Amino acid sequence: MRLWKKRDQVRDLVFDHLACVREALTAFQNATRAYFVDRDPEKAAALALTTHQAESKADDIRRAVEKAMITGALLPPSRRQILEVVERADTLANAAEASLDSLLLQQVSVPESVVPAVLEILSETSGLYDEVECAIERLFAGKPEETLQCTDRIEQAEGRVDHIERDALKQLFSLDIDLAEKLHVAGYLGDLVKISDRAEDLSDRIALIVAERAY
């Protein structure tokens, strides 16, 4: 009975962590839209603080998961798998925070013609995290086929983000502006798409866990 309670505790912590990552990503999305759509830097800065706070909470819960693992709540292979999933999910919140730091602290001046691409990437990122949660939920539920369906959708969304980024960069470097400004904006776009890149890394690891459990 005690072992089952520990397993339930770990599961609850993992989903608490996912909720904090979602909170960070939601605040990040709202902050970025406040900056580009509302033209309200103060609102964006306040939402950036919310992002930071949610990311910090996610870190605290991640450490709680690590502590629970030390108590031997699960068999060693499962402990490693769960820790890797939590650690990689945590990097999404880190990437969201870093993207806002890039945008607000460096005061990136994104050309108007490139802003629609930023908003497209935001939209794809939102749907992508839905699939991340889906994959982890199905993994814990022991539903390998449904888990892989979610990871496939993550891969597809990440591919769309890459395509949007390439088109945006092509358009950016065709503009008649200083090269330094182009490189500044390109750096921001690179930070923005790291969220989807890290989601793909997580997706790959989840798919590998499904394969490991099949043997």
C-alpha positions in Angstrom: 0.0 0.0 0.0 2.8 2.4 0.9 4.5 1.8 -2.5 1.3 2.6 -4.4 0.9 5.8 -2.3 4.4 6.8 -3.4 3.6 6.1 -7.0 0.5 8.2 -6.8 2.6 11.0 -5.1 5.1 10.9 -8.0 2.3 11.0 -10.6 0.6 14.0 -8.8 3.9 15.8 -8.7 4.5 15.3 -12.4 1.1 16.7 -13.3 1.6 19.6 -10.9 4.8 20.3 -12.8 3.0 20.2 -16.1 0.5 22.6 -14.8 3.2 25.1 -13.8 4.9 24.7 -17.2 1.6 25.5 -18.9 1.2 28.5 -16.6 4.6 29.8 -17.7 3.9 29.2 -21.4 0.5 30.9 -21.2 2.0 33.9 -19.5 4.7 33.9 -22.1 2.2 33.8 -25.0 0.2 36.6 -23.4 3.3 38.7 -22.8 4.5 38.3 -26.4 1.0 39.3 -27.7 0.9 42.3 -25.4 4.2 43.4 -26.9 3.3 42.9 -30.5 -0.5 43.2 -30.7 -1.4 45.5 -27.8 1.8 47.5 -28.1 1.9 47.6 -24.3 5.5 47.0 -23.0 4.4 47.4 -19.4 1.7 44.7 -19.7 4.3 42.5 -21.4 6.8 43.1 -18.6 4.2 42.2 -15.9 3.3 39.0 -17.8 7.0 38.2 -18.1 7.2 38.3 -14.3 4.3 35.9 -14.2 6.3 33.6 -16.6 9.3 33.8 -14.3 7.3 33.0 -11.2 5.6 30.0 -12.9 9.0 28.7 -14.1 10.4 29.0 -10.6 7.4 27.0 -9.3 8.1 24.4 -12.0 11.7 24.1 -10.8 10.6 23.6 -7.2 8.2 20.8 -8.2 10.9 19.2 -10.4 13.2 19.1 -7.4 10.3 17.5 -5.4 10.0 14.8 -8.0 13.8 14.2 -7.8 13.5 13.9 -4.0 10.5 11.4 -4.3 12.6 9.3 -6.7 15.4 9.0 -4.1 12.9 7.3 -1.7 12.5 4.5 -4.2 8.9 5.0 -5.2 9.5 3.3 -8.5 11.9 0.7 -10.1 15.2 2.3 -11.3 14.3 2.2 -15.0 11.0 4.0 -14.4 12.7 6.5 -12.2 15.1 7.4 -14.9 12.4 7.7 -17.5 10.2 9.9 -15.4 13.1 12.2 -14.4 14.0 12.6 -18.0 10.4 13.5 -19.0 10.1 16.0 -16.2 13.5 17.6 -16.9 12.8 18.0 -20.6 9.3 19.4 -19.9 11.0 21.9 -17.6 13.1 23.2 -20.4 10.0 24.4 -22.2 9.3 26.9 -19.4 13.0 27.9 -19.4 12.9 28.5 -23.1 9.7 30.7 -22.7 11.4 32.8 -20.1 14.6 33.1 -22.2 12.5 34.2 -25.2 10.9 37.0 -23.2 14.3 38.1 -21.8 15.5 38.3 -25.4 12.5 40.4 -26.5 12.1 42.7 -23.5 15.6 43.2 -22.1 17.2 43.6 -25.5 14.3 45.6 -26.8 14.2 43.8 -30.2 12.7 45.8 -33.0 10.9 43.3 -35.1 9.9 44.7 -38.6 6.1 44.8 -39.1 6.3 42.4 -42.0 7.8 39.8 -39.7 5.4 40.2 -36.8 2.7 37.9 -38.4 5.3 35.0 -38.4 6.0 35.6 -34.7 2.2 35.3 -34.0 2.0 32.2 -36.2 4.8 30.6 -34.2 3.0 31.5 -30.9 -0.2 29.8 -32.2 1.7 26.7 -33.1 3.5 26.6 -29.8 0.2 26.8 -27.9 -1.2 23.8 -29.7 2.1 22.0 -29.4 2.0 22.1 -25.6 -1.4 20.6 -25.7 0.1 17.6 -27.4 3.0 17.5 -24.9 0.5 17.1 -22.1 -1.5 14.6 -24.1 1.7 12.5 -24.6 2.7 12.5 -21.0 -0.9 11.7 -19.8 -1.2 8.8 -22.2 2.3 7.6 -21.2 1.3 7.4 -17.5 -2.0 5.8 -18.4 -0.2 3.0 -20.2 -1.6 3.7 -23.7 1.4 3.4 -26.0 -0.5 3.8 -29.3 -2.3 7.0 -28.1 1.0 8.3 -26.7 2.7 7.9 -30.1 -0.2 9.6 -31.8 0.5 12.6 -29.6 4.2 12.5 -30.3 3.6 12.4 -34.0 1.5 15.6 -33.7 4.3 17.2 -31.8 6.8 16.4 -34.6 4.4 17.8 -37.2 3.8 21.0 -35.2 7.6 21.5 -34.8 8.0 21.0 -38.5 5.5 23.8 -39.2 7.3 26.1 -36.8 10.6 25.4 -38.6 8.9 26.3 -41.9 7.5 29.5 -40.5 10.9 30.5 -39.1 12.6 29.8 -42.5 10.1 31.9 -44.4 10.4 34.7 -41.8 14.2 34.7 -42.0 14.1 34.8 -45.8 11.8 37.8 -45.7 13.8 39.4 -42.9 17.1 39.3 -44.9 15.4 40.7 -48.0 14.5 43.9 -46.1 16.4 47.1 -46.6 17.6 47.5 -43.0 21.0 47.3 -41.3 22.6 43.8 -41.1 23.0 44.3 -37.3 19.3 44.8 -37.0 18.6 41.7 -39.1 20.9 39.6 -36.9 19.2 40.9 -33.8 15.8 39.9 -35.0 17.1 36.6 -36.3 18.5 35.9 -32.8 15.1 36.6 -31.3 13.4 34.3 -33.7 15.9 31.6 -32.8 15.0 32.0 -29.1 11.3 31.9 -29.9 11.5 28.6 -31.7 13.5 26.9 -29.0 10.3 26.0 -27.3 9.2 23.9 -30.2 12.7 22.4 -30.5 12.7 21.3 -26.9 9.2 20.0 -27.2 10.5 17.8 -30.1 13.3 16.6 -27.9 10.8 15.6 -25.2 8.6 13.9 -27.9 11.6 11.9 -29.1 12.4 10.8 -25.5 8.7 9.8 -24.8 8.6 7.8 -28.1 11.8 6.0 -27.0 10.3 5.2 -23.6 7.3 3.6 -25.3 9.7 1.5 -27.3 11.7 0.5 -24.2 8.6 -0.6 -22.4 7.6 -2.8 -25.3 10.6 -5.0 -24.8 
